[in-house]
């Protein structure tokens, strides 16, 4: 039987996310966005994501271009609504109001939760951990009976497989949701992470695709160190 599984490690990351949320004005009512059913186990439904991954900025979405594209669509919708009311002002200077401000906030949140230049993914038969440089880790456990939903003052996290895609949901208060979808390329050398941030105040989710390629942490140009708090940490050297 399917079903989304609560992720582990939520409480330890609450302070980091709360600091970001405090800077965003995203108050709203409860969201109607439904979280789809996920398969808690791996096996044939999953994919091997394990390894070291480096961000490819050239193939990843540009956050400003994505925001501009959505703003243009909001502007067109505002124009259509205004014209339906008989307002045919020239120049298209229609006020996007709350919707426009909400989209800017969603873009800021998407930028924050996708900023990691390096990933280290450890995957076993019963769990997976995605360590993200400069950000909190994503963790999912597949084994054992279905535990009760994990929650804390920050919210809830759920994870599982949707076919060959690994999916994480971060369910935050006031109708704010973050969805990460990991897709492995056909040759296993490319990893796409599609992140969508939802708010009840915004007409659209903000979607940002980040593309990663496998790399060798021991190769030239990569410096690794062992830290007490984060274990092995690798960064790219400055040219």
C-alpha positions in Angstrom: 0.0 0.0 0.0 1.2 3.5 -0.8 1.2 6.6 1.3 3.5 9.5 2.1 6.0 8.9 4.9 7.0 11.5 7.5 10.7 12.5 7.0 13.1 12.4 9.9 15.2 15.3 11.2 12.5 18.0 11.1 12.9 19.6 14.6 16.7 20.2 14.2 16.0 22.3 11.1 13.2 24.4 12.5 15.3 27.3 13.7 17.0 27.8 10.3 13.7 27.8 8.3 11.9 30.0 10.9 14.6 32.7 10.5 13.9 32.7 6.8 10.1 32.6 7.2 10.2 35.5 9.6 11.5 37.7 6.7 8.7 36.7 4.4 5.1 38.0 4.8 3.1 34.9 3.7 0.3 34.8 6.2 -2.8 33.1 4.7 -5.5 30.6 5.5 -5.2 26.8 5.3 -4.1 25.6 1.8 -6.2 23.4 -0.4 -3.2 22.1 -2.3 -3.3 18.3 -1.9 -0.2 16.2 -1.3 -0.2 13.2 -3.7 0.2 9.6 -2.5 3.8 8.5 -2.4 5.3 5.0 -2.3 7.2 4.6 1.0 9.6 2.0 -0.3 12.4 2.0 -2.9 13.2 -1.1 -4.8 12.0 -1.2 -8.4 10.0 2.0 -7.8 13.1 4.0 -6.9 16.3 5.1 -8.5 19.9 5.1 -7.3 20.7 8.8 -6.5 23.7 8.1 -4.3 26.9 10.0 -5.0 28.4 13.5 -5.1 26.7 16.1 -7.2 27.7 19.6 -8.4 25.4 22.4 -9.5 25.4 23.3 -13.2 24.2 26.9 -13.3 24.3 27.1 -17.1 21.6 24.4 -17.3 19.6 25.5 -14.2 16.8 28.0 -14.2 17.6 31.6 -13.7 15.5 32.8 -10.8 15.1 36.4 -12.1 13.9 35.2 -15.5 11.4 32.8 -14.0 10.1 35.6 -11.7 9.8 38.0 -14.7 7.9 35.4 -16.7 5.4 34.8 -14.0 5.0 38.6 -13.4 4.2 39.0 -17.1 1.6 36.4 -16.9 0.1 38.0 -13.8 0.1 41.3 -15.7 -1.8 39.8 -18.6 -4.4 38.3 -16.3 -4.8 41.6 -14.5 -5.3 43.3 -17.8 -7.9 40.7 -18.9 -9.8 41.1 -15.7 -9.7 44.9 -15.9 -10.9 44.9 -19.5 -13.8 42.6 -18.6 -14.8 45.3 -16.1 -14.6 47.9 -18.8 -11.2 49.3 -17.7 -9.2 49.7 -20.9 -6.4 51.9 -19.6 -3.5 52.4 -22.0 0.0 51.1 -21.2 -1.1 48.1 -19.2 -0.1 49.6 -15.9 -2.3 47.3 -13.8 -1.5 46.9 -10.1 -0.7 43.3 -9.2 -1.1 44.0 -5.5 -1.0 41.1 -3.1 -0.4 38.5 -5.8 2.7 40.2 -7.1 4.2 40.7 -3.7 3.4 37.0 -2.8 5.2 35.8 -5.9 8.3 37.8 -5.0 8.3 36.2 -1.6 7.9 32.8 -3.1 10.9 33.5 -5.4 13.0 34.5 -2.4 12.1 31.3 -0.6 12.8 29.2 -3.7 16.2 30.8 -4.0 17.0 30.1 -0.4 16.0 26.4 -0.4 17.8 25.7 -3.7 21.1 27.6 -3.1 23.3 24.5 -2.5 26.2 24.2 -5.0 27.1 20.7 -3.9 25.1 17.7 -2.8 26.2 14.4 -1.1 23.5 11.7 -1.3 23.8 8.6 0.8 21.2 5.9 -0.1 20.5 2.5 1.3 17.7 0.0 1.2 15.7 1.7 4.0 16.7 5.3 3.9 18.2 8.2 2.0 20.0 11.4 3.1 20.6 14.4 0.9 23.3 16.6 2.4 23.2 20.0 0.9 26.1 22.5 1.2 25.0 25.8 2.9 21.5 24.3 3.6 19.7 21.7 5.8 19.7 18.0 4.8 16.7 16.2 3.5 16.2 12.8 5.0 13.7 10.0 4.3 13.3 6.6 6.0 11.5 3.8 4.1 11.6 0.8 6.6 9.2 -0.2 9.3 5.5 0.3 9.9 3.9 3.6 9.0 4.6 6.0 12.0 2.2 8.7 13.0 2.6 12.0 11.1 5.7 13.9 12.3 4.9 17.5 13.3 6.4 20.4 15.3 5.8 24.2 15.6 7.4 24.6 12.1 5.2 22.1 10.3 5.5 18.6 8.8 7.7 16.9 6.3 6.7 13.9 4.1 8.7 11.9 1.5 8.5 8.9 -0.8 8.8 7.6 -4.3 6.6 8.7 -7.2 7.7 6.1 -9.8 11.5 6.7 -10.3 11.3 10.2 -8.8 12.1 11.0 -5.1 9.7 13.5 -3.7 9.9 15.6 -0.5 7.1 17.8 0.8 7.7 20.4 3.5 4.3 21.5 4.9 4.6 24.8 6.8 2.1 26.9 8.7 -0.2 29.4 7.0 -0.6 27.5 3.7 3.1 27.6 2.7 4.4 24.4 1.1 7.7 23.4 -0.5 8.0 20.4 -2.9 11.3 18.9 -4.1 11.2 16.4 -6.9 14.4 14.5 -7.7 14.7 13.1 -11.2 17.8 11.1 -12.4 18.8 11.3 -16.1 18.8 8.2 -18.3 22.6 7.7 -18.0 22.7 8.4 -14.2 25.0 11.4 -14.6 22.5 14.2 -14.4 20.1 15.0 -11.5 17.3 17.5 -11.9 15.6 18.9 -8.7 12.4 20.7 -9.4 11.4 22.8 -6.4 8.0 24.3 -6.2 6.9 26.7 -3.5 3.2 27.2 -2.8 1.3 29.9 -0.9 -2.4 30.5 -0.6 -1.8 34.2 -1.3 -0.3 33.5 -4.8 -2.1 32.4 -7.9 0.8 30.2 -9.0 3.5 28.2 -7.3 7.0 29.4 -8.0 9.0 26.6 -9.7 12.8 26.5 -10.0 14.7 23.7 -11.7 18.3 23.0 -10.5 20.5 20.7 -12.6 23.4 18.8 -11.0 26.1 16.5 -12.5 28.2 13.9 -10.8 31.7 14.8 -9.8 34.7 13.3 -8.1 35.3 15.0 -4.7 39.0 13.9 -5.0 39.5 15.6 -8.4 41.4 18.8 -8.8 39.4 21.9 -8.1 37.5 20.4 -5.2 38.6 20.9 -1.6 37.2 18.7 1.1 37.5 18.9 4.9 36.2 17.0 7.8 34.1 19.1 10.3 32.6 18.1 13.6 29.1 19.3 12.9 28.7 18.4 9.2 31.1 15.6 8.6 32.9 15.7 5.2 32.3 19.0 3.4 33.5 19.7 -0.1 33.7 23.1 -1.9 34.9 24.3 -5.2 38.2 26.2 -5.3 38.2 29.8 -6.4 39.9 30.2 -9.8 
